[in-house]
């Protein structure tokens, strides 16, 4: 849809309705942004195959810094 059609459609609306349309556009943008950010996390589902039992333990070479 061309932006000119959106502009024409908004011409006959009241100020309150135009504000509501703008709020809805912001909602749609936020919704799209959430979908884009979730793509990365969705790809990682089920990707962990093995984790060592001592994963949370500090390695010996770093103990002197603790």
C-alpha atoms as one frame of an Amber mdcrd trajectory, in Angstrom:
protein
   0.000   0.000   0.000   1.344   3.419  -0.904   1.840   6.031   1.772  -0.373
   8.406  -0.192  -3.345   6.079   0.395  -2.672   6.155   4.132  -2.470   9.926
   3.981  -5.766  10.173   2.096  -7.503   7.824   4.517  -6.316   9.855   7.502
  -7.510  13.170   6.061 -11.138  12.681   7.101 -10.395  11.551  10.651 -10.685
  13.627  13.785  -7.579  14.549  15.776  -8.399  11.900  18.375  -8.732   9.236
  15.689  -5.435  10.263  14.085  -3.753   9.952  17.481  -5.255   6.481  17.850
  -3.973   5.487  14.403  -0.484   6.684  15.352  -0.622   4.666  18.572  -1.606
   1.596  16.566   1.285   2.134  14.144   3.704   2.312  17.084   2.193  -0.905
  18.457   2.731  -2.656  15.119   6.349  -1.470  14.945   7.029  -2.733  18.473
   5.409  -6.056  17.609   7.648  -6.422  14.536  10.730  -5.542  16.602   9.866
  -8.253  19.134   9.505 -10.802  16.346  12.906  -9.861  14.929  14.637 -10.110
  18.310  13.089 -13.523  19.065  14.440 -15.058  15.878  17.918 -15.364  17.365
  16.681 -17.092  20.489  14.363 -19.422  18.591  17.302 -20.761  16.593  19.056
 -21.795  19.808  16.218 -23.954  21.150  17.369 -27.497  21.771  20.931 -26.637
  20.761  22.608 -27.579  24.056  23.775 -31.163  23.850  26.304 -31.451  26.699
  27.310 -29.392  29.722  30.140 -30.461  32.018  29.282 -31.250  35.636  31.820
 -28.674  36.837  30.588 -25.919  34.508  29.987 -23.422  37.351  33.319 -24.054
  39.070  36.156 -21.561  38.707  39.041 -22.959  36.622  42.303 -23.438  38.539
  44.134 -20.825  36.452  41.656 -18.126  37.590  41.456 -18.999  41.301  44.273
 -16.603  42.198  42.135 -13.695  40.931  39.112 -14.584  43.098
